[in-house]
Amino acid sequence: MWDSAVFLSNLTPKFYVALTGTSSLISGLILIFEWWYFRKYGTSFIEQVSINHISPWISGDFSDSGHANSNNVQSQIPECKVWRNPLNLYRGAEYQRFYVMTKKEPLTYYDMNLSAQDHQTFFTCEADAGNAEYEIMQTAWRERNPSVRLKAAHSALDMNPECAPAYILLAEEEATTITEAEKILKQALKVAEANYRRSQVLQVTVLYCI
């Protein structure tokens, strides 16, 4: 303890200047490399290292070979926080076109997972509980397999042709063009407005009866 105090007390201002300059230089080099890596590969180098190497080491969860597959690692840490659909793309209409043009995946698994969580929060509510079609949509957003999500949405529409969340999912993930997505979203808006008007009439009727 005494040696540490003596060491710190003997440090000169030049040391702190050199320390600050060195830290700034290293930070700048890391920033330049990170920018170059992102431009080349479309993803963050630091993020990939954290997901593929640091997180499994911290959690103690490794594959048998000692090198965890990237997809397996992603499924093991769903709590990772990243940007939600940063390019604001429609999944069905633009994801594939983006991939064909850039040869890069538009979103990571975590992006899609958090985007789905947002949809689940925004387009379902407690009042929908107990209705089979809305219960299906509650779980559909959490499905990892896109084909399962689409099948669930169609199943909900078979039960109730006015299930707005099902139309929204189909517009996001099944539509192959922006025009088709717009058409489905307009249908979702139409049924949502009809459902809202009916709920208002029902609410007024209940109040009147009371």
Backbone bond lengths (Angstrom), bond angles and torsions (degrees), N, CA, C in turn:
res aa  C-N    CA-C-N  psi(-1)  N-CA   C-N-CA  omega(-1)  CA-C   N-CA-C  phi
1 M - - - 1.451 - - 1.512 110.25 -
2 W 1.357 116.24 -42.04 1.464 121.02 -179.09 1.516 109.84 -66.70
3 D 1.354 117.45 -40.41 1.460 121.16 179.60 1.525 111.19 -62.55
4 S 1.308 116.91 -39.38 1.458 120.85 178.62 1.521 110.87 -64.36
5 A 1.329 116.33 -42.26 1.464 120.07 179.93 1.525 110.53 -64.49
6 V 1.336 116.65 -41.04 1.465 120.23 178.72 1.515 110.62 -64.84
7 F 1.333 115.77 -42.12 1.467 120.07 -179.63 1.520 111.25 -61.40
8 L 1.338 116.69 -46.48 1.461 120.16 -178.81 1.527 111.92 -66.71
9 S 1.296 116.19 -36.87 1.468 119.26 -178.67 1.527 112.23 -70.76
10 N 1.349 117.56 -22.68 1.460 121.30 -178.60 1.524 113.45 -91.59
11 L 1.330 116.79 -2.49 1.462 119.71 178.96 1.525 110.21 -70.66
12 T 1.306 116.10 135.80 1.457 121.46 -178.08 1.516 110.32 -96.90
13 P 1.335 118.45 163.48 1.477 120.58 176.99 1.522 112.65 -56.84
14 K 1.351 116.66 -30.75 1.465 119.09 179.48 1.529 111.41 -60.56
15 F 1.344 115.75 -35.31 1.453 119.09 179.44 1.524 111.06 -62.60
16 Y 1.332 116.81 -44.35 1.462 120.74 -178.87 1.525 111.13 -67.55
17 V 1.332 116.58 -36.08 1.464 119.88 176.55 1.526 109.98 -64.11
18 A 1.354 115.51 -45.13 1.466 119.60 179.39 1.528 110.99 -64.54
19 L 1.335 116.51 -39.59 1.462 120.54 179.40 1.521 111.02 -63.61
20 T 1.328 116.01 -44.18 1.472 119.99 179.64 1.521 110.91 -64.89
21 G 1.332 116.16 -43.61 1.462 119.75 179.95 1.514 112.34 -63.62
22 T 1.348 116.26 -42.44 1.468 120.26 179.53 1.524 111.32 -64.42
23 S 1.345 115.47 -42.60 1.463 119.34 179.02 1.523 111.28 -62.38
24 S 1.331 116.12 -41.89 1.460 120.09 179.60 1.526 111.00 -65.21
25 L 1.333 116.89 -39.53 1.459 120.81 179.40 1.527 110.85 -63.76
26 I 1.338 115.92 -46.86 1.465 119.93 -179.80 1.532 110.79 -63.36
27 S 1.334 116.77 -42.17 1.474 120.51 178.98 1.520 110.76 -62.45
28 G 1.337 116.28 -39.87 1.455 119.92 178.74 1.519 112.36 -64.62
29 L 1.340 116.06 -42.21 1.468 120.19 178.23 1.525 111.28 -63.19
30 I 1.338 116.20 -41.15 1.466 119.94 178.06 1.519 110.40 -63.80
31 L 1.329 117.36 -41.82 1.465 121.41 179.40 1.521 111.25 -62.86
32 I 1.331 117.05 -43.16 1.473 120.76 178.99 1.529 110.72 -63.85
33 F 1.331 115.74 -44.53 1.470 118.75 179.28 1.520 111.33 -64.30
34 E 1.330 116.36 -41.41 1.465 119.98 178.95 1.540 111.10 -62.35
35 W 1.334 116.80 -40.96 1.467 121.23 177.81 1.526 110.65 -63.73
36 W 1.337 116.41 -44.43 1.471 120.16 179.55 1.524 110.69 -63.67
37 Y 1.330 118.17 -42.87 1.464 122.37 -178.50 1.525 110.36 -64.89
38 F 1.330 116.34 -40.44 1.466 119.48 179.91 1.523 110.98 -66.98
39 R 1.341 116.52 -40.74 1.468 119.67 178.52 1.524 111.48 -63.74
40 K 1.318 117.55 -33.99 1.462 122.17 -175.78 1.527 112.67 -83.06
41 Y 1.339 115.91 -41.41 1.461 119.68 -172.80 1.527 114.04 -113.33
42 G 1.321 117.44 -8.80 1.455 120.27 177.28 1.515 114.74 73.91
43 T 1.316 117.45 18.95 1.461 121.15 179.18 1.519 109.15 -149.69
44 S 1.309 117.01 165.00 1.459 122.06 -177.95 1.522 110.85 -85.39
45 F 1.329 116.52 129.40 1.465 121.00 177.80 1.524 110.48 -64.96
46 I 1.330 116.59 -43.86 1.462 120.45 -179.48 1.523 110.41 -63.29
47 E 1.356 116.02 -40.02 1.464 119.34 178.26 1.519 111.24 -62.89
48 Q 1.342 116.49 -43.21 1.463 119.67 -178.85 1.524 111.28 -64.82
49 V 1.334 116.94 -41.81 1.467 120.23 178.48 1.530 110.26 -62.88
50 S 1.342 116.12 -41.98 1.463 120.07 -179.57 1.517 111.58 -63.75
51 I 1.360 116.01 -43.62 1.457 120.42 -176.61 1.521 111.68 -72.13
52 N 1.338 115.91 -45.38 1.464 120.11 -170.96 1.517 114.38 -84.69
53 H 1.341 118.10 -23.98 1.456 119.88 -173.12 1.528 113.77 -124.68
54 I 1.322 116.52 -49.95 1.470 118.74 -174.42 1.520 111.84 -73.13
55 S 1.356 116.87 -47.25 1.470 119.92 -177.52 1.523 113.01 -60.61
56 P 1.360 119.42 -46.26 1.478 118.08 177.25 1.520 112.66 -61.59
57 W 1.341 116.10 -34.45 1.465 119.25 179.67 1.523 110.97 -67.24
58 I 1.330 116.10 -39.74 1.466 119.98 179.55 1.526 110.53 -68.40
59 S 1.356 115.78 -43.16 1.468 119.71 -177.53 1.516 112.44 -78.55
60 G 1.352 116.16 -16.37 1.451 119.71 -179.22 1.507 113.77 74.75
61 D 1.338 116.62 19.58 1.463 121.14 -176.88 1.517 109.09 -110.56
62 F 1.351 117.10 104.55 1.452 122.55 -179.18 1.515 109.18 -120.69
63 S 1.316 115.02 158.34 1.468 118.82 173.55 1.517 109.18 -77.62
64 D 1.347 116.43 169.19 1.463 120.47 -177.66 1.514 112.22 -62.56
65 S 1.329 116.71 -31.78 1.456 120.15 -177.87 1.512 112.58 -82.35
66 G 1.326 116.02 -9.57 1.457 118.94 -179.22 1.507 112.66 90.64
67 H 1.325 117.57 -6.42 1.459 121.13 178.46 1.521 107.74 -126.01
68 A 1.307 117.30 99.65 1.459 121.16 -176.28 1.510 110.55 -69.04
69 N 1.318 115.32 136.16 1.460 120.98 175.64 1.522 109.46 -66.22
70 S 1.340 116.33 142.46 1.464 120.70 -175.76 1.515 111.92 -58.00
71 N 1.345 117.43 -43.33 1.456 120.02 -179.11 1.520 111.37 -65.77
72 N 1.350 116.76 -38.03 1.454 120.10 178.30 1.514 110.93 -65.24
73 V 1.334 116.13 -40.88 1.464 120.45 179.41 1.519 109.88 -62.74
74 Q 1.337 116.48 -41.31 1.459 119.84 -179.13 1.522 110.91 -61.81
75 S 1.351 116.20 -39.70 1.453 119.19 -178.65 1.523 111.70 -73.35
76 Q 1.335 116.99 -19.60 1.453 120.49 -178.09 1.524 112.14 -83.01
77 I 1.333 118.74 -19.08 1.455 121.20 -176.69 1.526 110.60 -130.26
78 P 1.339 117.44 66.25 1.458 119.95 -176.87 1.520 113.40 -69.53
79 E 1.361 117.43 -8.76 1.440 119.02 -178.35 1.532 112.65 -81.00
80 C 1.334 117.90 -2.65 1.461 121.30 -179.30 1.520 110.10 -59.78
81 K 1.316 118.19 132.43 1.453 122.80 -176.40 1.531 110.39 -102.80
82 V 1.331 116.05 124.53 1.463 121.32 177.17 1.518 108.43 -140.23
83 W 1.345 115.64 -177.79 1.457 120.45 -179.61 1.511 110.85 -67.03
84 R 1.335 115.89 146.34 1.451 122.60 178.47 1.522 109.43 -92.62
85 N 1.333 116.31 111.32 1.460 122.19 176.77 1.531 110.63 41.06
86 P 1.326 119.31 65.77 1.465 121.93 -172.26 1.513 113.85 -62.07
87 L 1.341 118.38 -25.43 1.467 120.78 -178.90 1.521 112.42 -94.90
88 N 1.342 117.64 -0.57 1.467 122.25 179.38 1.524 111.82 53.00
89 L 1.327 116.81 46.08 1.456 121.52 -178.50 1.522 110.67 -94.53
90 Y 1.338 115.19 146.78 1.464 119.58 167.95 1.519 107.51 -78.13
91 R 1.310 116.04 130.00 1.459 119.15 -171.13 1.519 112.10 -60.81
92 G 1.336 117.22 -53.55 1.448 119.24 -177.03 1.515 112.96 -70.37
93 A 1.339 116.40 -40.38 1.454 121.13 -171.44 1.521 113.62 -78.09
94 E 1.347 117.67 -31.79 1.456 118.83 -170.49 1.521 115.11 -124.34
95 Y 1.320 118.03 -21.64 1.460 118.94 -176.98 1.523 111.57 -58.72
96 Q 1.339 116.23 -49.31 1.453 119.87 -177.03 1.523 111.00 -65.80
97 R 1.318 116.36 -40.56 1.471 120.19 179.11 1.530 110.57 -64.08
98 F 1.322 116.85 -40.19 1.456 120.93 177.32 1.520 110.59 -62.39
99 Y 1.342 116.62 -43.45 1.462 120.52 -178.95 1.529 111.29 -64.64
100 V 1.337 116.56 -41.71 1.468 120.82 -179.64 1.533 110.72 -62.82
101 M 1.313 117.34 -39.25 1.459 121.63 -176.14 1.525 112.42 -77.62
102 T 1.334 118.06 -35.65 1.464 121.11 -172.71 1.520 113.83 -110.48
103 K 1.339 116.81 -14.78 1.469 121.79 -174.97 1.527 111.24 60.18
104 K 1.326 116.02 29.20 1.458 121.32 177.64 1.525 108.61 -129.84
105 E 1.323 115.65 143.59 1.451 119.75 175.77 1.539 108.23 -69.92
106 P 1.331 118.83 130.13 1.456 120.51 -177.19 1.518 113.23 -67.84
107 L 1.336 117.29 -32.44 1.460 120.78 -178.51 1.519 110.08 -138.04
108 T 1.315 116.19 151.93 1.458 120.57 172.00 1.523 109.14 -82.00
109 Y 1.321 115.66 170.90 1.465 119.74 176.36 1.522 110.23 -58.66
110 Y 1.340 117.14 -38.23 1.458 120.69 -177.87 1.522 111.03 -67.27
111 D 1.352 117.22 -38.09 1.459 120.33 176.61 1.526 110.44 -57.52
112 M 1.332 115.89 -49.32 1.457 120.57 -177.79 1.523 111.16 -65.72
113 N 1.320 116.53 -36.88 1.452 120.67 -179.81 1.526 110.88 -64.72
114 L 1.343 116.89 -46.10 1.450 120.10 -179.44 1.520 111.62 -70.86
115 S 1.331 116.64 -35.29 1.459 120.04 175.78 1.518 110.40 -61.88
116 A 1.336 116.42 -41.68 1.467 120.37 177.64 1.524 110.87 -64.36
117 Q 1.324 117.30 -37.60 1.459 120.60 177.39 1.524 110.77 -62.83
118 D 1.339 116.35 -39.86 1.460 120.10 176.85 1.524 110.80 -61.08
119 H 1.337 115.88 -44.80 1.467 119.62 179.94 1.527 110.61 -62.69
120 Q 1.307 115.97 -40.85 1.456 120.10 179.90 1.529 110.23 -62.16
121 T 1.323 116.36 -37.32 1.462 120.37 -179.50 1.523 111.51 -74.64
122 F 1.334 116.63 -42.57 1.457 120.46 -173.60 1.526 113.45 -75.98
123 F 1.331 117.70 -34.29 1.460 120.36 -168.53 1.519 114.40 -110.99
124 T 1.311 117.27 10.88 1.458 121.12 171.33 1.529 107.76 -136.11
125 C 1.330 115.48 155.70 1.467 118.94 -178.40 1.527 109.28 -146.95
126 E 1.335 115.55 174.09 1.452 120.62 -176.98 1.523 111.85 -64.18
127 A 1.332 117.03 -29.85 1.467 120.63 -178.91 1.522 112.00 -65.57
128 D 1.349 116.53 -19.41 1.462 120.10 -179.86 1.526 112.50 -80.51
129 A 1.323 116.83 -11.31 1.462 120.54 -177.83 1.528 110.34 -60.25
130 G 1.319 115.72 138.05 1.454 120.39 179.65 1.513 113.83 96.61
131 N 1.338 117.86 -19.08 1.460 121.69 175.93 1.519 108.48 -90.34
132 A 1.324 115.91 124.62 1.465 120.45 -172.19 1.516 112.67 -58.28
133 E 1.355 116.81 -42.08 1.460 119.04 -176.47 1.527 111.88 -66.79
134 Y 1.344 116.87 -35.38 1.461 119.76 179.36 1.522 111.64 -77.42
135 E 1.325 115.71 -30.62 1.468 119.08 173.61 1.530 109.93 -63.39
136 I 1.332 115.77 -39.44 1.466 119.66 177.54 1.521 110.14 -61.90
137 M 1.330 117.36 -42.50 1.462 120.76 -178.49 1.523 111.60 -68.94
138 Q 1.342 116.85 -31.51 1.462 119.03 176.32 1.524 111.16 -58.52
139 T 1.329 116.51 -41.54 1.465 120.27 -179.94 1.523 111.99 -83.72
140 A 1.350 116.93 -25.88 1.469 119.60 -177.14 1.518 111.71 -61.56
141 W 1.337 117.09 -39.01 1.466 119.07 -178.24 1.520 111.42 -64.85
142 R 1.335 116.70 -25.55 1.468 119.72 -176.45 1.521 112.74 -89.39
143 E 1.326 117.50 -7.57 1.457 120.41 179.83 1.532 110.37 -68.15
144 R 1.316 116.69 136.28 1.462 120.68 -179.44 1.527 112.42 -83.36
145 N 1.337 115.88 -27.71 1.460 120.18 -178.16 1.527 109.74 -85.91
146 P 1.342 118.49 119.19 1.472 120.27 -178.34 1.521 113.38 -57.77
147 S 1.327 117.88 -38.84 1.461 120.32 -179.10 1.520 111.31 -65.07
148 V 1.329 117.21 -34.21 1.460 120.78 177.24 1.520 110.51 -67.80
149 R 1.339 116.84 -38.94 1.470 120.54 177.54 1.523 110.70 -62.57
150 L 1.324 116.75 -45.05 1.459 120.71 -179.41 1.526 110.97 -64.48
151 K 1.320 116.36 -41.67 1.465 120.18 178.85 1.521 110.52 -62.62
152 A 1.325 116.65 -39.24 1.462 120.41 179.13 1.528 110.89 -65.73
153 A 1.327 117.00 -40.15 1.464 120.57 179.39 1.520 111.15 -63.54
154 H 1.322 117.08 -43.84 1.464 120.54 177.88 1.528 110.73 -64.83
155 S 1.329 116.67 -36.96 1.459 120.32 177.78 1.527 110.77 -64.17
156 A 1.325 117.08 -40.35 1.470 120.99 178.06 1.523 111.20 -64.09
157 L 1.330 116.77 -39.32 1.466 120.26 178.71 1.523 111.65 -69.36
158 D 1.321 117.53 -31.51 1.457 119.99 175.38 1.526 110.43 -63.85
159 M 1.331 116.37 -35.78 1.459 120.21 178.10 1.524 111.85 -75.54
160 N 1.336 115.23 -39.40 1.469 120.64 -177.45 1.523 109.30 -146.39
161 P 1.331 118.20 104.45 1.469 121.33 -179.37 1.526 114.04 -62.74
162 E 1.339 117.00 -7.87 1.461 121.04 -179.96 1.523 111.47 -110.64
163 C 1.307 116.54 31.62 1.470 121.69 177.67 1.532 108.14 -87.13
164 A 1.314 116.72 96.64 1.466 121.47 -174.91 1.530 113.49 -60.93
165 P 1.345 120.38 -42.60 1.473 119.24 179.78 1.519 113.09 -58.28
166 A 1.334 117.35 -32.51 1.468 120.09 179.07 1.530 110.17 -66.12
167 Y 1.330 116.72 -41.59 1.461 119.73 177.50 1.528 110.91 -62.69
168 I 1.327 116.61 -39.03 1.464 120.48 -179.27 1.523 110.77 -64.06
169 L 1.331 116.73 -42.63 1.461 119.32 178.41 1.525 111.15 -63.37
170 L 1.331 116.80 -42.01 1.460 119.85 179.67 1.533 110.97 -65.35
171 A 1.316 117.31 -38.37 1.467 120.52 177.36 1.521 111.13 -64.39
172 E 1.319 116.02 -37.16 1.461 120.63 -178.36 1.529 111.62 -73.10
173 E 1.327 117.49 -38.93 1.455 118.86 -165.71 1.525 115.68 -121.17
174 E 1.332 118.36 -20.07 1.457 118.84 -178.18 1.520 112.65 -103.00
175 A 1.326 117.99 -31.64 1.458 121.27 -179.29 1.528 110.26 -61.16
176 T 1.322 116.50 134.63 1.467 121.11 -177.37 1.522 112.51 -99.37
177 T 1.312 117.96 -8.72 1.469 122.05 177.20 1.522 109.01 -136.67
178 I 1.327 115.94 159.10 1.459 120.65 177.71 1.527 110.16 -63.37
179 T 1.326 116.73 -37.41 1.464 120.50 179.36 1.524 111.08 -61.50
180 E 1.316 115.71 -43.60 1.458 119.92 178.58 1.525 111.20 -66.25
181 A 1.332 116.73 -40.55 1.467 120.40 177.81 1.522 110.77 -62.84
182 E 1.333 116.34 -40.94 1.465 120.47 179.15 1.527 110.96 -62.99
183 K 1.329 116.64 -41.11 1.459 121.37 179.61 1.528 111.03 -62.04
184 I 1.325 116.49 -43.78 1.466 120.33 -179.31 1.530 110.60 -68.76
185 L 1.334 117.10 -39.00 1.465 120.47 179.26 1.533 110.93 -66.18
186 K 1.324 117.32 -36.40 1.467 120.10 175.63 1.525 110.84 -63.34
187 Q 1.336 115.65 -38.05 1.461 119.55 175.95 1.523 110.55 -64.36
188 A 1.334 116.22 -40.47 1.467 120.37 178.01 1.522 110.58 -62.63
189 L 1.334 116.55 -41.96 1.468 120.69 178.84 1.522 110.85 -64.05
190 K 1.319 116.07 -40.59 1.469 120.71 -179.36 1.525 111.27 -61.61
191 V 1.334 116.52 -48.57 1.467 118.55 -178.25 1.523 111.15 -71.77
192 A 1.331 117.51 -31.80 1.463 120.14 178.27 1.528 110.58 -65.68
193 E 1.336 116.80 -41.45 1.462 120.13 177.77 1.528 110.86 -65.28
194 A 1.348 116.97 -39.37 1.464 120.36 178.27 1.529 110.55 -64.48
195 N 1.334 115.98 -42.19 1.466 119.81 178.15 1.525 110.97 -64.08
196 Y 1.326 116.28 -38.42 1.467 120.10 179.69 1.528 110.65 -65.49
197 R 1.335 117.26 -43.38 1.466 120.25 179.58 1.526 110.92 -62.64
198 R 1.335 116.51 -41.24 1.458 119.35 178.62 1.528 111.54 -64.72
199 S 1.331 116.33 -38.41 1.467 119.27 179.34 1.520 111.12 -66.10
200 Q 1.350 116.94 -36.27 1.458 120.26 178.58 1.526 110.99 -67.33
201 V 1.330 116.39 -42.01 1.465 120.14 177.81 1.517 110.50 -63.20
202 L 1.338 116.06 -42.35 1.457 120.60 179.17 1.519 111.15 -63.14
203 Q 1.327 116.20 -40.27 1.462 120.40 179.70 1.525 111.45 -65.17
204 V 1.328 116.35 -42.67 1.465 120.24 177.72 1.524 110.92 -63.60
205 T 1.334 115.87 -40.17 1.462 120.11 179.73 1.513 111.43 -63.57
206 V 1.314 116.20 -42.84 1.463 120.95 178.69 1.516 111.09 -62.43
207 L 1.335 116.80 -44.34 1.460 120.96 179.16 1.525 111.30 -63.80
208 Y 1.340 115.30 -38.12 1.456 119.88 179.84 1.534 110.76 -65.87
209 C 1.331 115.64 -39.82 1.460 119.62 179.90 1.528 111.33 -67.69
210 I 1.335 115.55 -33.89 1.464 119.09 178.79 1.516 111.13 -69.97
